[in-house]
Amino acid sequence: MYYLEHVLARPWTFRYLVQQTLTKLGLWKLLLDGCKLDRNTDQEILKAGFSHVDQQRINIDTSGLIVFSIIAPHVLGVATKKQ
């Protein structure tokens, strides 16, 4: 499985606080079809039981669009299912 997902920002950064606030208010989830800003998707994938996971956190240029700057950083990876 190939994936590109947004993940929770580093704790106590401005972005992290915005992500936490929007999640707690429920507004983000309501407007964006259940999306949760406060998930550490990369860690969840590691715990999901794949036989091999190769992933890295990346920063995508989000300048100019505040909505995209909220959903950073991202994780890019490949997960292989167990045989």
C-alpha positions in Angstrom: 0.0 0.0 0.0 1.3 3.4 -0.9 0.2 6.3 1.2 0.5 10.1 1.7 -1.2 11.3 4.8 -1.2 14.4 7.0 -0.1 13.8 10.6 -0.1 15.7 13.8 2.5 18.5 14.1 5.2 18.5 16.7 3.8 19.0 20.2 3.3 22.6 21.4 4.1 24.3 18.1 1.6 26.8 16.7 0.4 24.4 14.1 -0.1 21.7 16.7 -2.3 24.0 18.8 -4.4 24.9 15.8 -4.8 21.3 14.9 -5.9 20.4 18.5 -8.3 23.4 18.7 -10.0 22.6 15.4 -10.3 18.9 16.4 -11.8 19.7 19.8 -14.3 22.1 18.3 -15.5 19.4 15.9 -15.6 21.9 13.1 -12.9 20.4 10.9 -14.4 16.9 11.2 -17.8 18.2 10.3 -16.6 20.2 7.3 -14.1 17.7 5.9 -16.0 14.4 6.1 -14.6 13.0 9.3 -11.0 14.1 8.9 -9.1 14.2 12.2 -6.2 16.5 12.5 -4.9 15.0 15.7 -4.0 11.6 14.5 -0.4 10.3 14.3 -1.2 8.3 11.2 2.4 7.2 10.8 2.4 5.5 14.2 -0.9 3.9 13.5 0.4 2.4 10.3 3.5 1.0 12.1 1.2 -0.7 14.7 -1.3 -2.1 12.1 0.5 -5.4 11.6 2.1 -4.9 8.2 5.1 -7.1 7.5 7.2 -4.2 6.3 6.7 -0.4 6.5 9.0 2.2 4.9 8.0 5.7 5.6 9.2 9.2 6.2 7.8 12.5 7.4 7.9 15.2 4.7 7.1 18.9 4.4 5.1 19.9 1.4 5.2 23.6 0.4 1.9 24.9 1.6 2.6 28.6 1.2 -0.3 30.7 0.1 -3.0 28.4 1.3 -3.8 28.5 5.0 -6.0 25.4 4.9 -3.1 23.3 3.5 -0.7 24.7 6.1 -3.0 23.4 8.8 -2.7 19.8 7.5 1.1 19.6 7.7 3.4 17.7 8.1 2.8 14.6 6.0 4.0 11.1 6.0 4.9 9.3 2.7 5.3 5.6 2.7 4.9 2.0 1.5 3.4 -0.7 3.7 3.5 -4.4 2.7 0.8 -6.8 4.0 1.7 -10.1 5.7 1.8 -13.1 3.5 
